[in-house]
Amino acid sequence: MNTPFKFPFYIKTSLLFIGFYVLVSMLSIGQTIILPLIFAIIIAILISPMVNFFVRKKINRAVAITGVLLITLLIVAGLIALLSSQASRFREALPQLTDKFQELIESAVAWASGYFNISAQKINAWIIHEKDELLKNSSAAIGSTLTSMGGMLTATFLTPVYVFMILFYQPHLLEFIHQLFGVGNDKRVREILTETKGIIQNYLVGLFAEFVILAVLNSAGLLILGIEYAILLGIAGAFLNLIPYLGGLIGVLIFMIIALVTKAPIYILYVFLLYGFIQFLDNYFLVPKIVGSKVKLNALVCILAVIAGAALWGIPGMFLAIPLTALIKLIFDRIESLKPWGFLLGDTIPPLVKLDFNFKDTSKKLPGFFSRFRKKKEIKEDILK
């Protein structure tokens, strides 16, 4: 009897690394095709319930898809128009902001020169040198950013076409997946597809709801503080919040710089406290209740995913990294042989600070607490008498 041949461990590992290198190379080379397709798949998953609703109402599938796409494009166009109006105001005031920022730098240089006993000319020379180095190093970054922007413009025109085709051929694509895994696994494949699709839709809808709520909270808080360009900054902060850890840090720095330039220095503290309060609400209320904990990723995976996404696809890759990693985790969690990888991506460590907001239990404990307090007070009064 012939025993099956098994490859040694080092050969398996080598093949795994070679396959991973080939996959990353293909993703990098084909990003102009892959990026619009990924965006289209995400959008198609988001709006497919609306399309299916109209199809069940006996509306032609092509007409239903076209109507839902038009509504979606109108919403996106309205958001872009709002951001454009705010950005135009910011662009008009940019020279004044630059002059104010230059004044702040000069004041900081004068303070540092007197406090550290360093010549102001040396500090200015160091600032000029670092500025020149930054401009030299940023030329390549600007070129890559323009390339990414060109790819994003291409994706903007291709994505609606891909979305329409994916939704139109959705039954055909599902039937292909069933045939790919065979008739014997039909029931299991149907369960995995149904569960994964439902959780992906809930996750993406929750992510979008979190974005809207954070944009409203950021804008309202900045408006209350009287910060200029509050709506633009609020939406930008909510958008950056999609990048875990790094996005929040960049967002609060932008808020604080604008507050420093346009208001008194004390407003830096106000903005920091506001952003901290909003992040507290996001981490302890919005994410657990809206986004859910089933797709929670650990911090190490989030940071590595963002860095890898930026290295692979630039700015779009940074924003796609976390949703794609979360979707991969969802699939891993529902395939028995891949569950350990889903566990690796997840976060089972309890939070550093655990807060309990169960007010029902507190209300039950309060009467007992006050009754004991009254008894102690009566005993003390008896002793004094």
N, C-alpha and C positions, 0 to 999 in steps of 0.2 A: 504494500500500500504506500503510495507516494504522499509524503507530508508536504503541506504547502510551504513554499519558501517565504521566509520573513527577512525583510531588509534590516540590517543593523541600525542601531539608534543614531549613529553619526550620519549615516546616509539619509535617514528620514529627516534629521535636522537640517542637513544641507539642502535637501529638496524643498523643505519648508521655507528656508530663507531665500532660495532662488525664486520660488513661486511668489513670495511676498515682494521681492525686488521687481519682478516682472509686472505684478499687479500695480504697484505704486508707479512704475514707469508708464504703464498704459493709462492710468488715471491722470497723470501729469500731461502726457502727450495729447490725450483726447479730451482735455477739459472744455474746449469750445463746444463739444458735442455733449459731454457728460453733465456739465453744470446746468444748462437749460433743462435737460431731461430730469435731473434730480429735483429742481425747483418745480417742474411740471408735475412730477409724481406727488410731491408734498401738497401742492395746490389741489390736485385731483382728489387726493384722499380727503382733504378738507371739505370740498364742495360736493363730493359724490352723494352724501345723504340728501342734499337738496335736489340733485338731478334725479335720483331714484324716487323721490317724493313726486316729482312732476310726471315721471314715467308711469308710476302707479295710477296717476290721474288720467291715463290714456292720452298723454301728450307725446308727440313724436320725440324720439330720443335726441335727434339732432337739434330740434327746436328747443327742447329743454336745456341741453348743454349750452346752446348759443345764448339763451336768455340768462342763465346763471352766470356765464362768463361776462356778459355785458354788465350785469349788476356788480360783479366783482371788480371789473375794470373801472366802472364809475366810482366805486368807493375808493379804489387806489388813486384814481385821478384827482378826486377831491382832497385826499391826504397830501398828494404831491403839490397841488395848488396851494394848500395851506402852508406847507413847508417852504414853498417857493416865495410866498409873500413875506414870511418871516425872515427868510434868508436874504431877501432883497433889502429889507430894513437893516439887517446886520451888516450887509456889504456896504451900504451907504454910510454907516457909522464907523466902519472899520478904521479909517484914518484917524478919527478922534480917539478911538480906543487904543490905537498904536501909539499916539502921542502921550496918552495918559499912562500907558504901560512903560514907555520910555522914561517918563518923569519918576515913576515908582522905582525903576532900576537905578536911576541917578541918585535918588534918595537913599536907596539901599547901599549903593557904593559909598556914598558920603558917610553913612553910619558905620559901615564896616571899616572904612579907612580910619575913622576916629577911634573906634572901639578896639581894633586889632593892631593899630599903629602901622598900617600898611599904606603905601602911597596910592592915591586914587588913580594915578596914571598907570601903575602896574595892574591894578584891578581891571581898568578899562581895556588895557592891552590884552589881558587874559580873556576877557569877554569877547573882544573882537577876534582873537585867535580861535576860540572855541566856536564862534559863529561861522567863521570861514571853514573850519573843519566839518561843521555840521552841514553846511551847504554843499561841500564836496562829496560827503558821504551820502547825502540825501538825493543826489542827482540820479543814482541808480534806483533808489526807492521811488522817486517821482516817475521814472520811466516805467517801472513795474506797475505802479499804481495806475498810470494812464493805460497800460496794456490791459490791466484788470477792468478798468472802467469801460474800455472798448469791448471786452468780453461780456461785461454786464449789459451793455447796450444791445449787443447781439442776442444775449439771452432774453432781453425784454421783448424783442420781436418774435423770437422762436418759441418762447414758453407758452403763450396762449395757443399756438398751433399744436404743440405737444399735448397740452392739457385736453384740448378738444379730441385729439386722436386717442389718447389713453382712455378717456371716458366713453367715447363712442365704441371702441373695441374692448371695453372692460369684460363683457361676457366671453368674448373670444380668448382674451388673455387668461382669464380664470380657467377656462376649459383646457388651455394649453398646459397650465400648471398641473391640473389633475391628470392629464395624459402623461406628463413627464414623470410623475412619481408612481404611475401604474394604478390599475383598478383595485388591487388589494389594499392599497393605502389611501383609497379615496375618502373614507370616513375620517381618518386621522388628518389628512391634508385639509379637508373642509373645516374641521374643528380648529386647526392651527390658523387657517386663513381668517375665519370668522372672529376668533378671539384677538388675533394680532391686529386686524383691521379696526375692530371696535376700540381697542386700547390706544392704537395710534391716533385715531380720530379724537378720542377724549383728551389725549395728551396734547395734540396740536391745537385743538380748540381751547384747552386750558392755558396753553402757552400764549395764544393770541389774546385771551381774556386778561391774563396777567400783564401783558404788554399795554393793553388799553388802560387798565386800572392804574398802573404805574405812571403812564403818561399823564393821566388826569391828576394824580396825586402830586407828581413833580411840578406840573404847570401851575396847579392851584397853590401849592406851597410857595413857589417862587413869585407868583403874582401877589400873594399876601405880604411877602417880604419886600415887594416893590423892585424886584430884580428885572433888568431889561431883558427882552427876548425870552420871556418865561416859557411861552408855548414851544418855541424852537428848541430850547434847552430841555424842556420836559420830555418832548418826544425823543430827542437824541439820547437822553439819559435812559429812557425805557428801552430804546433800541440797543444801547450798549449793555444793558442789563442781561441781554441774551447771552453775552460772553461771561461766564462765571468768573468771579473774583477780579480778573483783569478789567472787565468792562465796568464794574462798579467803581473800581479805583480811578479809572480814566474819567468816568462821569462826574464823580465828586470833585476831582481836580479841575475839570472844566467849569463846574458851577462856582467853585471858590475863586478861580481866576477872574471870571466875569464879575463876580461880586466885588472883588478887590478893585477892579478897574472902574466900575460904574458906581460903587457905593463906598461907604466908610469902611475901614478895616474891620470893625466889629462885626460886619455882616458876614465875614468869613466864618466866624463862630456860629452865627445863626444858620447859615447854609449847611454847615457841617452837622449841626444838631438836627436840622430838618431832614437831611439825607439819611442820617443814622436812624431816625424814627421811621422813615419810609422803608428802609431796608429791614428794620425790625418787623414791621407789618408784613413785608413780603416773605421773609424767612419763616415766620411763625404762624402766619394766617393764610396768605395767598397761595404759597407753594404747597403746603399740606392739603388745603381744602380744594384748590382749583386744579393745580397741575397734578397733584397726587404723589404718593411715595413709591408707587410700583416701578417707576422709571428713575428713581433717585440714583445718581452716579456719585462715586466718591471723588474727593477733591483732586487726587493725583491723576485720575483718569480724565477729569475735566480739563486740567491744565495741559496735560499731554495732548489731548484731542485738539484743543485750541491752537497750540503751537504747531502741531502736525498739519492742521487744516490751513493755517496761514502759510506754512512752508510749501504746501502742495498747491493750493488754489488762491493764495493771497487773501484779500479782504472778504470775498464771498465764502472762502473756506473757513474763516474764523466764525462766521455766523451759522454756517451749516454743520460745523463740527459737533456741537452738542446735540441738536436734534437727530443727526444721523447716528451718533453713538448711542443715544437713547433708543432709537428704533432697532439698532443691532442688538442691544441688550434685551429688548422685548422678544425678538425672534429667538435669541439664545435661551431665554427663560422657558420657552415653550417647546423646545426640542431636547429630549432627554439626554442625548450624548453631548449637548453643548451647554447644559445647565451650569457646570463648573465655571465656564467662561462668563456666563451671565452673572454668577456670584462674584467673580473677580471684578467686573465692571461696577457692581452695585456698592452700596454703602450700608453696612450693618453695624458700624460703630455708633454708639449713642452720642448725642450732641454734647459739647463741652458744658453748655449751660442748659439745663432742662427746666422749663417753666410750665407750671400747671395752672390752667385757667378754668378749672372745674368749679364754677361758682355754686353749683347745686350742692356739692359736698360742703362747701364753706357755709352755705346758709343753714345746713343741718348742724354744723359744729358750733355756730355762733350762739344759739340759745343755751347750750351747755356751758360755754365759756362764760357768758354773762351770769348764769346762775351760780357758778363757782365764785365769780368775782363778788356777787352780792353776799354770799355766805362768808367770805373772808372779811368783807367790810363790816358785817354784823358782829362777827367775833371780835374784830378790833375795837368796835364801839363798846361792846360789853366789857372788855378789859379796861378801857379808859374810864368807864363808869365805876 
